[in-house]
Amino acid sequence: MKCEMLNGILTFVLGALVVAGVILALQTINRSRELNVLQIKAVEINQNYLRLQSLANETAAYNQKYPNPALTRILQGH
């Protein structure tokens, strides 16, 4: 009788661990996919930032060569 009860408890614990393992595996897969999407978005944001920075530098260089008061005011604001 004791052996059957112990066997039942151990079987239940094993089942709970299997269910927990499956849940954790699914969460890991979902978070990995989410991380990949976020990394792609971060690369796009960084590329856009670099383009914007390049444009700002070109605009500042243009403004030094051909001064424009309105453009100077805009550049000083940022």
C-alpha positions as CSV (number, residue, x, y, z in Angstrom):
1,M,0.0,0.0,0.0
2,K,2.8,2.4,0.9
3,C,4.6,1.6,-2.3
4,E,1.5,2.3,-4.4
5,M,1.0,5.7,-2.7
6,L,4.7,6.6,-3.1
7,N,4.5,5.6,-6.8
8,G,1.4,7.8,-7.3
9,I,3.0,10.8,-5.6
10,L,6.2,10.4,-7.7
11,T,4.2,10.0,-10.9
12,F,2.2,13.1,-10.1
13,V,5.5,15.1,-9.4
14,L,7.0,13.8,-12.6
15,G,3.9,14.8,-14.5
16,A,4.0,18.3,-12.9
17,L,7.6,18.7,-13.9
18,V,6.9,17.6,-17.5
19,V,4.1,20.2,-17.7
20,A,6.3,22.9,-16.2
21,G,9.1,22.0,-18.7
22,V,6.8,22.3,-21.6
23,I,5.5,25.6,-20.4
24,L,9.0,26.9,-19.9
25,A,10.1,25.7,-23.3
26,L,7.1,27.5,-25.0
27,Q,7.9,30.7,-23.1
28,T,11.5,30.5,-24.2
29,I,10.5,30.0,-27.9
30,N,8.1,33.0,-27.7
31,R,10.6,35.2,-26.0
32,S,13.3,34.2,-28.5
33,R,11.1,35.2,-31.4
34,E,10.1,38.4,-29.7
35,L,13.8,39.2,-29.1
36,N,14.6,38.6,-32.8
37,V,11.8,41.0,-33.8
38,L,13.1,43.6,-31.3
39,Q,16.6,43.3,-32.5
40,I,15.5,43.8,-36.1
41,K,13.6,46.9,-35.0
42,A,16.6,48.2,-33.1
43,V,18.8,47.9,-36.1
44,E,16.3,49.8,-38.2
45,I,16.0,52.5,-35.6
46,N,19.8,52.8,-35.4
47,Q,20.1,53.1,-39.2
48,N,17.4,55.8,-39.2
49,Y,19.3,57.6,-36.5
50,L,22.5,57.5,-38.5
51,R,20.8,58.8,-41.6
52,L,19.3,61.6,-39.5
53,Q,22.6,62.4,-38.0
54,S,24.2,62.5,-41.4
55,L,21.5,64.8,-42.7
56,A,22.0,67.1,-39.8
57,N,25.8,67.2,-40.4
58,E,25.2,67.9,-44.1
59,T,22.7,70.6,-43.3
60,A,25.2,72.2,-40.8
61,A,28.0,72.1,-43.5
62,Y,25.6,73.6,-46.1
63,N,24.6,76.3,-43.6
64,Q,28.3,77.2,-43.0
65,K,28.9,77.5,-46.8
66,Y,25.7,79.3,-47.5
67,P,24.5,81.0,-44.3
68,N,20.8,81.3,-43.8
69,P,19.4,82.9,-40.6
70,A,16.3,80.7,-40.5
71,L,18.4,77.5,-41.0
72,T,20.9,78.7,-38.4
73,R,18.0,79.2,-35.9
74,I,16.7,75.7,-36.6
75,L,20.1,74.2,-36.2
76,Q,20.8,76.0,-32.9
77,G,17.5,74.7,-31.5
78,H,18.7,71.1,-31.9
